[in-house]
Amino acid sequence: QVHLVESGGGLVQPGGSLRLSCATSGFTLDYYAIGWFRQAPGKEREGVSYISTRDDTTYYADSVKGRFAISRDNANTVYLQMNSLKPEDTAVYYCAAVVWNWGFPPGPDEYDYWGQGTQVTVSS
């Protein structure tokens, strides 16, 4: 079965950079969508980015477009490179996955597997 483990969170100053990692295991021969989400205290969960293992199609929320970049490696670890960080990026970041064979992102309620989250704090 699929397991996801996030790492790389921490404290960073505004304008700084951070790279999150999502280590995955248990993937089958299916294609998957892998997404990054975040949730700040008192706020709704927000979809941040997405990548397809079928064709490397990506998606970014408008709030992070041009600042964040998602990628994956041969071991199916998924990364979220976060640059030009802002205080409003502060949140717990989660990675999620679902078997997905289509050329568009799943909806947030369609992900079946979730990691435990990693805290990102952007503060001076």
Beta strands, then each sheet from edge to edge (+ up, - down):
strand 1: 3-7
strand 2: 10-12
strand 3: 18-25
strand 4: 32-39
strand 5: 46-52
strand 6: 58-60
strand 7: 68-72
strand 8: 78-82
strand 9: 91-99
strand 10: 113-114
strand 11: 118-122
sheet 1: 1+ 3- 8+ 7-
sheet 2: 2+ 11+ 9- 4+ 5- 6+
sheet 3: 2+ 11+ 9- 10+
end
